[in-house]
Amino acid sequence: MSESGNSNTRHLLWNKAPSQSRCEHISGPLLDWIESVREDEFQDIRKRLSELWSRLPLELCAEYYARLKSRTESDVHSAYSEIWYRESLIDGGFGCEPPIACPIQSNSKPDWNLSAHGGVFAIVECCLILDTTPDRVERTWFAEASRILVGTGKRIWIYELTEGKQQPSARKLAQFIQSLNDDIHSTHRYEDNDSGWSMEFKLLPPIENPDASPRTLVAGRNHDFKFSAGTDRLSRVLDEKSRQHTANLPVVICLGWNDLANRPELSEVIKVLRINKAQYIRRQVAGLFWTQELYLWNPLVAQPVLLHWGGDSAKKLLASWTGDSRDVLLDD
């Protein structure tokens, strides 16, 4: 189904009535799972996604529909982040539209053109950091378990984690956590013998109002699975994105960070920008929009923080951003 019969169509994201619990697993695209869950908070999620979708330029709908319906979660999340950032930039007072042509010495178009006062003043590159670690099993099960626990208020603190050679069952983990009472003093052990994963954890105090709380309902810390700076990965990502285009316009990077295990603090992000100031300025990077926990099912993503510097014209225009903004002084 679609809104138009011509080549530029806006397919409907939802085509069937929800019929299952969030704890029931389905095979298929992530968007199909969101469509199928009948709990009230998922009605709100679908409504919010539909609103974002309705405002996407019609000529882009075919491309983004294919990406949102992909069976590869990284494709889905990256497509969503680009749509989400577009709306956030517009809400903050900028124009944000698809580019017409590739920048000079570039084989690909940027994600968006950024405009203010009627003219384009920068190109936008979006990037979403997912919960993956090179040379180790990707923790997609962890994000899926968090998703299944949406609205329950359950959170855990992991003390010991043993990783196996294949993905454990997120559904079984979530069901195990849901079966526990709210005793925050006992230590629990969960084992997935099929995959070789095991963990010891305690329950954190329950969230009194899950609908008004962040959707990261599973948290952990030990020598192997922890909140850490993540600054090396941040430096590599910004280096790659700053090289992507050689343009005659400043570049603004929109970076969403969903890697819970390696999440830098805002102060560390600023430190990375200062350390690498010379190359960013040389590559015409004028600013960074930074946000965290940019998941499809998280309705409480905070407006991105703008960290900006650069030449006088770009800095002046970026200063018109109406959201949270920090001046990053890159000069010695």
N, C-alpha and C positions, 0 to 999 in steps of 0.2 A: 504494500500500500504506500501511496505517496501523495503529496499535495499537488503535483503537477505531472502532466503526461509527457512533457518535452524532455530534452536531454538534461536539463537542470532540474532535478527532482529532490524533494525533501521527504525521504522515507520516514514513516512513523517509527519511532523507537520501540513502541509497545503495541503488540498486536493481539495479545491474549490476556485473559483474566488471571491474576495470581491465584495459585492453588496449593501452595506447599509452605511448610515451615522453613525458617532460615537454616535449621539444622539438617535438613534433607539435602543430600548431595545430588547434583545433576551434572552430567557430562555435557560439555559444550561451552560456548562463549560466556564470559563473565556477565555480559549484559543480559543474557538469557536467564541467569541465576537471579539477577536483580529484578527482572520482569516477573519471575515466578513466585517470589516470596510475598506472602499475604499480610504480614505484620504491618501495623500502622506506620512505623517509621520508614518502611520501604515505600509506602505510598508517597511520603514526603520526599524521599530520595528520587523517585521517578518523576514527581512533579518538578523538582529543581532541575533535573537533567533535561526534562522537556523544555523548560524555560530557556536554558542555555542553548539548546538545540534550535529553538524557534528563532533565535537571534543570529545564528550563524549565516553568513552570506550564502545565498542559494547555490552559487556556482561551486562552492566547496563541499556541498552536502554529500555528493557521491563518494568523494575521497574519504571524508571523515566517517561516513556510515560504514564503509568497508573496514576501516581501522577499529571503530568502536565494536563491531561485530566479530572481530578477529578472535580466534581461539588462543592466541598468544597474549598473555596478560600485559606484557611490556608494551605491545602495540596499543592496547586499549588505554592503558594509563597515560602513555605519551600523547595520544590523541586528545584525551580528556584534559590533560594539563595545558595543551595549546589553546583549547576552547575556553578553559577556565581563566587563563591568563589574559586572553583577549577581553573577556568581560570585566576582569578586575582593572585592566588598564583603562577601559572605557569608563568604568565607575569612578576611577580616579581623575578623570578629566581629560584624557587623551583620546584622539582618534586612533583607531587600530584596525587596519584593513589589509587584505591580502596584497602582496606586491605584484606588480605587473610584469616585471622582468628581473633577470638575475643581476646582481651587482657586478661591477667590473671585476674581471679575473676570478669568477666564481662559476661553478658548474650547477649550482642549485640556488633556488630562491630562498630568502630568509622566510621565517614563519609569518611575520607581519611587518607592515610599515607603521611607524609611530608618527603621529602628526599632532600639531597644536597650532592654534590661530590660523587654520586653513592651509598649512603647508607641512609636508613630510620633513621631519628633521632627524630621524634615526631609523635604522632597521632593527628588528627584534629577532633574537634567536632564543627559542625555548628549549629547556632541557630538564628532564626529570630523573633524579637518582633513585633507583629502586633498591630493594633489599637483596643485593647480590654480592658475593665475594668471590674473586677469581680463585680458581683451583680448589674450591670447596663446593659442597652441595648448596644449591640456591635455596634460600629459605622462603619459598613461596608458600609453604605450609603455614608459616608463622603469620603472614598477612591474611591468609584464608581463615585461620583460627580466630584472629581478631575480628574478621568480618562476620563470622558466624556468631560471635559473642556480642555483637552490636546490641545495645539496649539492655543487656543483662546486668551491667554494673560490675561484672566479675573481672578482676585483674590478678595477675600472679607476679611474684618476684622470683626469678630463677637463680638458684645457688650453684647448681652443677648441671652441666649439659654435655651429654655424650652424643656426638653426631654419627649417623650411620652412612651407608653408601648409597641409599636411595631415599626418596621423599617419604616421611611418615604420613599417616592419615590425619589431616587437620580436623576432619569431622569427629574422629574418635577422641582427639585431644580436647576439643571444645566440649564434647559430651561429658568427658571425665571431669572437666573443670566445673561444668554446670551442675554435676551431681554432688559436689561438695557443699557442706554447710558453710557458714560465714566465720568459722573458727580461724582467726588470723594468727594463732600461736602454734598450731601444729605444722609439721613439715610433711609434705606429700611427695610421693614418688610416682612418676608415670613412665611406663615402658611401652615401646612399640616394637615387639619382638620381630615382626615381619621386616622392618626397615633397619633395625639395629640402633634406633634412637632411644635415649632415656633422659630424664631430667628429675631433679629434686627442686621443690619450690614451696613457698608459702603464699597464702592468699593475702593480698593487700586489703585494707579496709574497703568495704563496698562503696561504690558511688551511689549516693542517695538519689540523685536525679540523672540517670544515664543519658536522657535526651538532651541535657544541658551541659554534658561533659565531653571532652575530647574522645575520639573513637579509638585511641590506642589503649586497648583494654588488656593487653598482655605486655609485660615489661620484664626485663631480665638484666642481671649483672653478675658476671664472674670473670675469671681470667680469660675465658674464651668467647664469651657472649656478653657484651657490655656496651654501655654508652661510651663512646670514645670520640676523640677529636675529629677524626675523619679528614684532617686537613690535607693529607697527601692526596687523597682522592679528589678533594675539592680543587686543589691546585691543578691536577691533571685535567679535570673537566673544564675548568675555566681556560686553561691553556688551549685545549682542543677547540672550544667554542670561539675563542678570540681569534683563532687562525682561520675559521671556516670561510670567511668572506674577506676579500680585499675590495672595499667599497669606497665610494666618494661621500659616504654618510657615516656618522658615528654609529656604533653598534651598542645596543642595550641587550644584556643577557637576562633572561627570566629563568631562574633556577629553582625548581621544587625539589625538596629533599625528603625522600620516603625511606631512607636507609636508617632504620631505628637503631641498629647496632653500631653505627659509625656516624653519629650526627654531631657536627661541630656546633659550638655555641656561636652566637652572633658576634661576640668579641673575637673569636677565632677566625670567622669569615672576614672581618675587617682586617685582621692581622695578615691574612693571605693576600688581600688586595694591596696592602701597603708593601709587603715584601716583593710582590711582582709588579709594582707600579710602572716601571719603565716599559716593560713589554706591553702592558695593557694600554698605556697611553700611545705607544708607537702603533698599535693595531687599532686605534681609534675607538676603544671600548670606553663608553661614556658613563656607564652605570650598570648596576646589578639589582634586579628585583629578586628578593629572597623570601621563600616561604617553606613551610614544613607540613608533613602529613597531608599531602594533596591526593587524597583517595576519593574515588567516586562516591563512596558511602559515608564520607565525612562532611556533614553540612556546616561544620563549625571551623572550617579553615580560615585562619586570620588573613586579613588583607595583607598582601606582600609588603615587606619593608624595602624601600628604595635606598640603596647606597650609591651615591653619585659623586662625580667629580668631572674632570675633563675641561674642554675649551669653553670659552665664555658663552658662546651661543647655545651649545647643547646644555650646559649647566643651567643657564637661565630658563630654558624651556622645561627641563626636568624639574626645576624648582616649582613649577606650577602644579605638580602632582599634589593631590589633596589628601593622600593617605599618609602613612607613617614614613618619614623620610629622615635619613641621616647623611650629613656631609662627611665624606671620607677624605681627610686631608692627606693626599699622597705626596705632598712636597716635604722635603726635609725641614 
